[in-house]
């Protein structure tokens, strides 16, 4: 049984979120939380919140034991791109893509 939590429209590019996701995949919840607390990446703060949410979902909705939980899956997929324009020389305009992410985190009990 898994308990999932979703974070949608995170204003960080998916490739940056995936770096943080790779650090905690497969770790138990307490270790993953410690890793996220010490990681100096912008994506680590929303991931802490998401991990806490997934643990709360497991505890309240599925009656799982919090001590046995581990991060079974975590991944980031691209969300909608905010397209902006940056003025350049001689009247040109370059496009700036501000990327968003949808992050999914699932926790499960160790057998």
HUPE-V442434 format. One record per backbone hydrogen bond with DSSP energy under -0.5 kcal/mol. CO is the residue of the C=O (numbers start at 1). NH is the residue of the N-H. E is the energy in kcal/mol with one decimal. If there is no record, write none. Layout:
BEGIN
co->CO nh->NH e->E
co->CO nh->NH e->E
END
This chain:
BEGIN
co->1 nh->109 e->-0.7
co->3 nh->107 e->-2.7
co->5 nh->105 e->-2.5
co->7 nh->103 e->-3.4
co->10 nh->12 e->-1.7
co->10 nh->101 e->-2.2
co->13 nh->16 e->-0.9
co->13 nh->17 e->-1.7
co->14 nh->18 e->-2.5
co->15 nh->19 e->-0.8
co->16 nh->20 e->-0.9
co->17 nh->21 e->-2.3
co->18 nh->22 e->-2.2
co->19 nh->23 e->-0.7
co->20 nh->23 e->-0.5
co->20 nh->24 e->-0.9
co->21 nh->24 e->-0.7
co->21 nh->25 e->-1.2
co->24 nh->27 e->-1.9
co->27 nh->71 e->-3.0
co->28 nh->32 e->-2.8
co->29 nh->33 e->-2.4
co->30 nh->34 e->-2.0
co->31 nh->35 e->-2.5
co->32 nh->36 e->-2.5
co->33 nh->37 e->-2.2
co->34 nh->38 e->-1.3
co->35 nh->39 e->-0.6
co->36 nh->39 e->-0.8
co->38 nh->40 e->-0.6
co->39 nh->41 e->-1.4
co->41 nh->44 e->-1.0
co->42 nh->45 e->-0.6
co->42 nh->46 e->-0.6
co->43 nh->47 e->-1.5
co->44 nh->48 e->-1.8
co->45 nh->49 e->-1.7
co->46 nh->50 e->-2.1
co->47 nh->51 e->-2.5
co->48 nh->52 e->-2.4
co->49 nh->53 e->-1.9
co->50 nh->54 e->-2.3
co->51 nh->55 e->-2.2
co->52 nh->56 e->-2.2
co->53 nh->57 e->-2.4
co->54 nh->58 e->-2.1
co->55 nh->59 e->-2.4
co->56 nh->60 e->-2.8
co->57 nh->61 e->-2.1
co->57 nh->62 e->-1.0
co->58 nh->62 e->-0.6
co->58 nh->64 e->-2.2
co->64 nh->66 e->-0.6
co->65 nh->68 e->-1.1
co->66 nh->69 e->-1.0
co->68 nh->110 e->-2.3
co->69 nh->29 e->-1.8
co->70 nh->72 e->-1.0
co->70 nh->108 e->-2.2
co->71 nh->26 e->-2.2
co->73 nh->106 e->-3.2
co->75 nh->104 e->-2.6
co->77 nh->102 e->-2.8
co->81 nh->83 e->-0.7
co->82 nh->84 e->-0.6
co->82 nh->98 e->-3.1
co->84 nh->96 e->-3.3
co->85 nh->87 e->-0.5
co->86 nh->94 e->-2.7
co->88 nh->91 e->-0.7
co->89 nh->92 e->-1.3
co->92 nh->88 e->-2.6
co->94 nh->86 e->-3.3
co->95 nh->97 e->-0.5
co->96 nh->84 e->-3.1
co->96 nh->98 e->-0.7
co->97 nh->99 e->-0.8
co->98 nh->82 e->-2.9
co->100 nh->79 e->-2.7
co->101 nh->10 e->-2.5
co->102 nh->77 e->-2.8
co->103 nh->7 e->-2.9
co->104 nh->75 e->-2.0
co->105 nh->5 e->-2.3
co->106 nh->72 e->-1.4
co->106 nh->73 e->-1.4
co->107 nh->3 e->-2.6
co->108 nh->70 e->-2.2
END
